[in-house]
């Protein structure tokens, strides 16, 4: 196997030597054998389904039945684009150097401490009318925990606490968001894909 290393991340790609023993018996016997391992992807790496220019075009987060949500559809859309801004920065970190710009403005910076990554957003915008500031931690167990401050013409403004997991075995789960927007209580769920369809990935091994 060959190792790929970049900014504290390590992955492996197979070395397909002509003399390498086949990994699956089907190649030699034409019998599939045990395929139960294929039922669950090694990891879910969500793909975004839409890139709203303004928050009005986003898909709304869903109320969390275990909470006391008070915000309506408009601000639930705000929550969706706030999560999208955060995850966009994380995905850009995975393929880049750890510092860069948001989709529609602002910057992000990621500090690597072994398997624990801290991502800081500064005036990041996934939709043009919602600005996101704050930071979150992608932990050694692939958990995401952080606090975001929202502002801009597309929202009444406020703070959100995000809690969930990223890049873990399926099925796709949700990020839990709590806090206040416009003085109203927030208790909503946002899919990992942030309105997109999940795509299987080999995952990322953080070292």
ZADO-1210 file (C-alpha; in nm, 4 decimals, padded with zeros to 6 digits):
<atoms>
<atom x="00.0000" y="00.0000" z="00.0000" code="UNK" pos="1"/>
<atom x="00.1140" y="00.3531" z="-00.0684" code="UNK" pos="2"/>
<atom x="00.0633" y="00.6308" z="00.1850" code="UNK" pos="3"/>
<atom x="-00.0500" y="00.9808" z="00.1009" code="UNK" pos="4"/>
<atom x="00.0278" y="01.2491" z="00.3580" code="UNK" pos="5"/>
<atom x="-00.0758" y="01.6141" z="00.3610" code="UNK" pos="6"/>
<atom x="-00.1198" y="01.8598" z="00.6484" code="UNK" pos="7"/>
<atom x="-00.1611" y="01.5936" z="00.9134" code="UNK" pos="8"/>
<atom x="-00.3903" y="01.3728" z="00.7033" code="UNK" pos="9"/>
<atom x="-00.2977" y="01.0233" z="00.5937" code="UNK" pos="10"/>
<atom x="-00.4694" y="00.7918" z="00.3509" code="UNK" pos="11"/>
<atom x="-00.3764" y="00.4802" z="00.1566" code="UNK" pos="12"/>
<atom x="-00.4147" y="00.3691" z="-00.2032" code="UNK" pos="13"/>
<atom x="-00.3659" y="00.0084" z="-00.3171" code="UNK" pos="14"/>
<atom x="-00.0521" y="-00.0893" z="-00.5051" code="UNK" pos="15"/>
<atom x="-00.1900" y="-00.2918" z="-00.7960" code="UNK" pos="16"/>
<atom x="00.1099" y="-00.5088" z="-00.8734" code="UNK" pos="17"/>
<atom x="00.0629" y="-00.7741" z="-01.1470" code="UNK" pos="18"/>
<atom x="00.1726" y="-01.0356" z="-00.8917" code="UNK" pos="19"/>
<atom x="-00.0577" y="-00.9174" z="-00.6140" code="UNK" pos="20"/>
<atom x="-00.2939" y="-01.1813" z="-00.4788" code="UNK" pos="21"/>
<atom x="-00.6573" y="-01.0938" z="-00.5572" code="UNK" pos="22"/>
<atom x="-00.8341" y="-00.9405" z="-00.2580" code="UNK" pos="23"/>
<atom x="-01.1680" y="-01.1048" z="-00.3436" code="UNK" pos="24"/>
<atom x="-01.2158" y="-01.4750" z="-00.4208" code="UNK" pos="25"/>
<atom x="-01.4543" y="-01.3926" z="-00.7089" code="UNK" pos="26"/>
<atom x="-01.1555" y="-01.3195" z="-00.9318" code="UNK" pos="27"/>
<atom x="-01.0323" y="-01.6775" z="-00.8954" code="UNK" pos="28"/>
<atom x="-01.3525" y="-01.8731" z="-00.8273" code="UNK" pos="29"/>
<atom x="-01.6352" y="-01.6577" z="-00.9738" code="UNK" pos="30"/>
<atom x="-01.8082" y="-01.6971" z="-00.6336" code="UNK" pos="31"/>
<atom x="-01.8930" y="-01.3776" z="-00.4479" code="UNK" pos="32"/>
<atom x="-01.8551" y="-01.5200" z="-00.0983" code="UNK" pos="33"/>
<atom x="-01.9502" y="-01.3017" z="00.1982" code="UNK" pos="34"/>
<atom x="-02.0674" y="-00.9589" z="00.0773" code="UNK" pos="35"/>
<atom x="-02.2157" y="-00.8341" z="00.4045" code="UNK" pos="36"/>
<atom x="-01.9336" y="-00.5795" z="00.4325" code="UNK" pos="37"/>
<atom x="-02.0817" y="-00.3891" z="00.1358" code="UNK" pos="38"/>
<atom x="-02.4064" y="-00.3047" z="00.3132" code="UNK" pos="39"/>
<atom x="-02.2558" y="-00.0041" z="00.4914" code="UNK" pos="40"/>
<atom x="-02.0043" y="00.2343" z="00.3281" code="UNK" pos="41"/>
<atom x="-01.6727" y="00.2736" z="00.5055" code="UNK" pos="42"/>
<atom x="-01.7646" y="00.6397" z="00.5466" code="UNK" pos="43"/>
<atom x="-02.0199" y="00.8888" z="00.4243" code="UNK" pos="44"/>
<atom x="-01.8765" y="01.1986" z="00.2601" code="UNK" pos="45"/>
<atom x="-02.1832" y="01.4120" z="00.1836" code="UNK" pos="46"/>
<atom x="-02.2077" y="01.6047" z="-00.1405" code="UNK" pos="47"/>
<atom x="-02.3915" y="01.9348" z="-00.1490" code="UNK" pos="48"/>
<atom x="-02.7102" y="01.9365" z="-00.3524" code="UNK" pos="49"/>
<atom x="-02.7501" y="02.3092" z="-00.4084" code="UNK" pos="50"/>
<atom x="-02.5554" y="02.6317" z="-00.3741" code="UNK" pos="51"/>
<atom x="-02.8135" y="02.9024" z="-00.2931" code="UNK" pos="52"/>
<atom x="-02.7081" y="03.2527" z="-00.3985" code="UNK" pos="53"/>
<atom x="-02.9416" y="03.3934" z="-00.1343" code="UNK" pos="54"/>
<atom x="-03.0746" y="03.2206" z="00.1753" code="UNK" pos="55"/>
<atom x="-03.4308" y="03.2244" z="00.0400" code="UNK" pos="56"/>
<atom x="-03.3275" y="02.9593" z="-00.2139" code="UNK" pos="57"/>
<atom x="-03.1920" y="02.7183" z="00.0507" code="UNK" pos="58"/>
<atom x="-03.3733" y="02.4184" z="00.1916" code="UNK" pos="59"/>
<atom x="-03.4858" y="02.4679" z="00.5517" code="UNK" pos="60"/>
<atom x="-03.3584" y="02.2725" z="00.8486" code="UNK" pos="61"/>
<atom x="-03.6173" y="02.0491" z="01.0117" code="UNK" pos="62"/>
<atom x="-03.7533" y="02.1126" z="01.3630" code="UNK" pos="63"/>
<atom x="-03.6095" y="01.8788" z="01.6251" code="UNK" pos="64"/>
<atom x="-03.9014" y="01.6990" z="01.7868" code="UNK" pos="65"/>
<atom x="-03.7013" y="01.6615" z="02.1077" code="UNK" pos="66"/>
<atom x="-03.6514" y="02.0379" z="02.1379" code="UNK" pos="67"/>
<atom x="-03.8656" y="02.3508" z="02.1569" code="UNK" pos="68"/>
<atom x="-03.8039" y="02.5153" z="01.8222" code="UNK" pos="69"/>
<atom x="-03.9544" y="02.8602" z="01.7694" code="UNK" pos="70"/>
<atom x="-03.8050" y="02.9762" z="01.4406" code="UNK" pos="71"/>
<atom x="-03.9988" y="02.9580" z="01.1146" code="UNK" pos="72"/>
<atom x="-03.9037" y="02.8443" z="00.7665" code="UNK" pos="73"/>
<atom x="-03.7051" y="03.1577" z="00.6792" code="UNK" pos="74"/>
<atom x="-03.4657" y="03.1247" z="00.9720" code="UNK" pos="75"/>
<atom x="-03.4521" y="02.7471" z="00.9329" code="UNK" pos="76"/>
<atom x="-03.3089" y="02.8174" z="00.5873" code="UNK" pos="77"/>
<atom x="-03.0579" y="03.0438" z="00.7587" code="UNK" pos="78"/>
<atom x="-02.9453" y="02.7547" z="00.9771" code="UNK" pos="79"/>
<atom x="-02.8955" y="02.5350" z="00.6699" code="UNK" pos="80"/>
<atom x="-02.6645" y="02.7824" z="00.4975" code="UNK" pos="81"/>
<atom x="-02.4734" y="02.8426" z="00.8215" code="UNK" pos="82"/>
<atom x="-02.4008" y="02.4703" z="00.8502" code="UNK" pos="83"/>
<atom x="-02.3132" y="02.4615" z="00.4803" code="UNK" pos="84"/>
<atom x="-02.0587" y="02.7413" z="00.5326" code="UNK" pos="85"/>
<atom x="-01.8940" y="02.5459" z="00.8144" code="UNK" pos="86"/>
<atom x="-01.8833" y="02.2124" z="00.6345" code="UNK" pos="87"/>
<atom x="-01.7662" y="02.3802" z="00.3139" code="UNK" pos="88"/>
<atom x="-01.4628" y="02.5097" z="00.5042" code="UNK" pos="89"/>
<atom x="-01.3939" y="02.1611" z="00.6401" code="UNK" pos="90"/>
<atom x="-01.4233" y="02.0014" z="00.2969" code="UNK" pos="91"/>
<atom x="-01.1935" y="02.2648" z="00.1480" code="UNK" pos="92"/>
<atom x="-00.9443" y="02.1882" z="00.4252" code="UNK" pos="93"/>
<atom x="-00.9530" y="01.8197" z="00.3339" code="UNK" pos="94"/>
<atom x="-00.8385" y="01.8952" z="-00.0207" code="UNK" pos="95"/>
<atom x="-00.6279" y="02.2031" z="00.0504" code="UNK" pos="96"/>
<atom x="-00.3818" y="02.3568" z="00.2925" code="UNK" pos="97"/>
<atom x="-00.6201" y="02.4482" z="00.5742" code="UNK" pos="98"/>
<atom x="-00.6580" y="02.8170" z="00.4899" code="UNK" pos="99"/>
<atom x="-00.8822" y="02.9609" z="00.2219" code="UNK" pos="100"/>
<atom x="-01.1921" y="03.1542" z="00.1293" code="UNK" pos="101"/>
<atom x="-01.5611" y="03.0805" z="00.1687" code="UNK" pos="102"/>
<atom x="-01.7848" y="03.0055" z="-00.1276" code="UNK" pos="103"/>
<atom x="-01.9218" y="03.3607" z="-00.1496" code="UNK" pos="104"/>
<atom x="-01.6828" y="03.5505" z="00.0736" code="UNK" pos="105"/>
<atom x="-01.4911" y="03.5457" z="00.3967" code="UNK" pos="106"/>
<atom x="-01.2016" y="03.3277" z="00.5040" code="UNK" pos="107"/>
<atom x="-01.1335" y="03.0195" z="00.7126" code="UNK" pos="108"/>
<atom x="-00.8291" y="02.8834" z="00.8902" code="UNK" pos="109"/>
<atom x="-00.7744" y="02.5340" z="01.0264" code="UNK" pos="110"/>
<atom x="-00.5302" y="02.4515" z="01.3050" code="UNK" pos="111"/>
<atom x="-00.4119" y="02.0882" z="01.3137" code="UNK" pos="112"/>
<atom x="-00.3376" y="01.9263" z="01.6479" code="UNK" pos="113"/>
<atom x="-00.2935" y="01.5632" z="01.5502" code="UNK" pos="114"/>
<atom x="-00.6398" y="01.4146" z="01.4930" code="UNK" pos="115"/>
<atom x="-00.8105" y="01.7228" z="01.6373" code="UNK" pos="116"/>
<atom x="-00.8760" y="02.0026" z="01.3896" code="UNK" pos="117"/>
<atom x="-01.0068" y="02.3474" z="01.4845" code="UNK" pos="118"/>
<atom x="-01.1686" y="02.5443" z="01.2025" code="UNK" pos="119"/>
<atom x="-01.2235" y="02.9189" z="01.2458" code="UNK" pos="120"/>
<atom x="-01.4615" y="03.1072" z="01.0153" code="UNK" pos="121"/>
<atom x="-01.4257" y="03.4804" z="00.9581" code="UNK" pos="122"/>
<atom x="-01.7131" y="03.6511" z="00.7746" code="UNK" pos="123"/>
<atom x="-01.7770" y="03.3360" z="00.5708" code="UNK" pos="124"/>
<atom x="-02.0746" y="03.3304" z="00.3367" code="UNK" pos="125"/>
<atom x="-02.2266" y="03.0281" z="00.1667" code="UNK" pos="126"/>
<atom x="-02.5226" y="03.2447" z="00.0625" code="UNK" pos="127"/>
<atom x="-02.4529" y="03.6114" z="-00.0033" code="UNK" pos="128"/>
<atom x="-02.6912" y="03.7464" z="00.2614" code="UNK" pos="129"/>
<atom x="-02.5865" y="03.5365" z="00.5645" code="UNK" pos="130"/>
<atom x="-02.2459" y="03.5945" z="00.7263" code="UNK" pos="131"/>
<atom x="-02.0996" y="03.3298" z="00.9553" code="UNK" pos="132"/>
<atom x="-01.8311" y="03.3783" z="01.2196" code="UNK" pos="133"/>
<atom x="-01.7122" y="03.1379" z="01.4853" code="UNK" pos="134"/>
<atom x="-01.5240" y="02.8128" z="01.5242" code="UNK" pos="135"/>
<atom x="-01.5805" y="02.4399" z="01.5519" code="UNK" pos="136"/>
<atom x="-01.3701" y="02.1373" z="01.6372" code="UNK" pos="137"/>
<atom x="-01.3525" y="01.8179" z="01.4328" code="UNK" pos="138"/>
<atom x="-01.2482" y="01.5755" z="01.7042" code="UNK" pos="139"/>
<atom x="-01.0497" y="01.2536" z="01.7056" code="UNK" pos="140"/>
<atom x="-01.3807" y="01.0602" z="01.7034" code="UNK" pos="141"/>
<atom x="-01.4935" y="01.2664" z="01.3993" code="UNK" pos="142"/>
<atom x="-01.7397" y="01.4615" z="01.6130" code="UNK" pos="143"/>
<atom x="-01.8121" y="01.8232" z="01.5286" code="UNK" pos="144"/>
<atom x="-01.8823" y="02.0690" z="01.8096" code="UNK" pos="145"/>
<atom x="-01.8770" y="02.4449" z="01.7788" code="UNK" pos="146"/>
<atom x="-02.0437" y="02.7826" z="01.8070" code="UNK" pos="147"/>
<atom x="-02.1373" y="03.0113" z="01.5192" code="UNK" pos="148"/>
<atom x="-02.2549" y="03.3726" z="01.5092" code="UNK" pos="149"/>
<atom x="-02.4873" y="03.4727" z="01.2240" code="UNK" pos="150"/>
<atom x="-02.5500" y="03.8160" z="01.0765" code="UNK" pos="151"/>
<atom x="-02.6398" y="03.9794" z="00.7467" code="UNK" pos="152"/>
<atom x="-02.9529" y="04.0985" z="00.5665" code="UNK" pos="153"/>
<atom x="-03.0881" y="03.7444" z="00.5276" code="UNK" pos="154"/>
<atom x="-03.1280" y="03.6771" z="00.8990" code="UNK" pos="155"/>
<atom x="-03.2392" y="03.8405" z="01.2213" code="UNK" pos="156"/>
<atom x="-02.9042" y="03.7318" z="01.3607" code="UNK" pos="157"/>
<atom x="-02.8004" y="03.5302" z="01.6613" code="UNK" pos="158"/>
<atom x="-02.5882" y="03.2371" z="01.7731" code="UNK" pos="159"/>
<atom x="-02.5935" y="02.8646" z="01.7024" code="UNK" pos="160"/>
<atom x="-02.4341" y="02.5650" z="01.8688" code="UNK" pos="161"/>
<atom x="-02.3583" y="02.2804" z="01.6281" code="UNK" pos="162"/>
<atom x="-02.3183" y="01.9195" z="01.7354" code="UNK" pos="163"/>
<atom x="-02.2827" y="01.6075" z="01.5194" code="UNK" pos="164"/>
<atom x="-02.0428" y="01.3841" z="01.3309" code="UNK" pos="165"/>
<atom x="-01.8702" y="01.4078" z="00.9947" code="UNK" pos="166"/>
<atom x="-01.7096" y="01.1380" z="00.7767" code="UNK" pos="167"/>
<atom x="-01.8286" y="00.8318" z="00.9691" code="UNK" pos="168"/>
<atom x="-01.9877" y="00.5010" z="00.8591" code="UNK" pos="169"/>
<atom x="-02.3466" y="00.5366" z="00.7311" code="UNK" pos="170"/>
<atom x="-02.6350" y="00.5808" z="00.7392" code="UNK" pos="171"/>
<atom x="-02.6331" y="00.9582" z="00.6993" code="UNK" pos="172"/>
<atom x="-02.7282" y="01.1374" z="01.0193" code="UNK" pos="173"/>
<atom x="-02.8046" y="01.4954" z="01.1168" code="UNK" pos="174"/>
<atom x="-02.6301" y="01.7881" z="01.2751" code="UNK" pos="175"/>
<atom x="-02.8161" y="01.9184" z="01.5788" code="UNK" pos="176"/>
<atom x="-02.8413" y="02.2967" z="01.6041" code="UNK" pos="177"/>
<atom x="-02.9509" y="02.4915" z="01.9094" code="UNK" pos="178"/>
<atom x="-02.9333" y="02.8569" z="02.0071" code="UNK" pos="179"/>
<atom x="-03.1311" y="03.1717" z="01.9292" code="UNK" pos="180"/>
<atom x="-03.2056" y="03.3690" z="01.6123" code="UNK" pos="181"/>
<atom x="-03.3918" y="03.6957" z="01.6369" code="UNK" pos="182"/>
<atom x="-03.4544" y="03.6197" z="02.0031" code="UNK" pos="183"/>
<atom x="-03.6344" y="03.2941" z="01.9206" code="UNK" pos="184"/>
<atom x="-03.5243" y="02.9503" z="02.0348" code="UNK" pos="185"/>
<atom x="-03.3566" y="02.7247" z="01.7774" code="UNK" pos="186"/>
<atom x="-03.3853" y="02.3455" z="01.7930" code="UNK" pos="187"/>
<atom x="-03.3425" y="02.1999" z="01.4444" code="UNK" pos="188"/>
<atom x="-03.1731" y="01.9216" z="01.2510" code="UNK" pos="189"/>
<atom x="-02.9680" y="01.9599" z="00.9338" code="UNK" pos="190"/>
<atom x="-02.8687" y="01.6526" z="00.7264" code="UNK" pos="191"/>
<atom x="-02.4973" y="01.5898" z="00.6909" code="UNK" pos="192"/>
<atom x="-02.5353" y="01.6597" z="00.3211" code="UNK" pos="193"/>
<atom x="-02.6991" y="01.9962" z="00.3934" code="UNK" pos="194"/>
<atom x="-02.9773" y="01.9234" z="00.1401" code="UNK" pos="195"/>
<atom x="-02.7477" y="01.7153" z="-00.0788" code="UNK" pos="196"/>
<atom x="-02.7288" y="01.3454" z="-00.1589" code="UNK" pos="197"/>
<atom x="-02.4709" y="01.1353" z="00.0311" code="UNK" pos="198"/>
<atom x="-02.1795" y="00.9941" z="-00.1614" code="UNK" pos="199"/>
<atom x="-01.9645" y="00.7059" z="-00.0397" code="UNK" pos="200"/>
<atom x="-01.5973" y="00.7803" z="00.0209" code="UNK" pos="201"/>
<atom x="-01.2997" y="00.5849" z="00.1540" code="UNK" pos="202"/>
<atom x="-01.2895" y="00.8332" z="00.4398" code="UNK" pos="203"/>
<atom x="-01.0032" y="01.0296" z="00.5844" code="UNK" pos="204"/>
<atom x="-00.7609" y="00.8970" z="00.8422" code="UNK" pos="205"/>
<atom x="-00.6359" y="01.1789" z="01.0644" code="UNK" pos="206"/>
<atom x="-00.2960" y="01.1387" z="01.2264" code="UNK" pos="207"/>
</atoms>
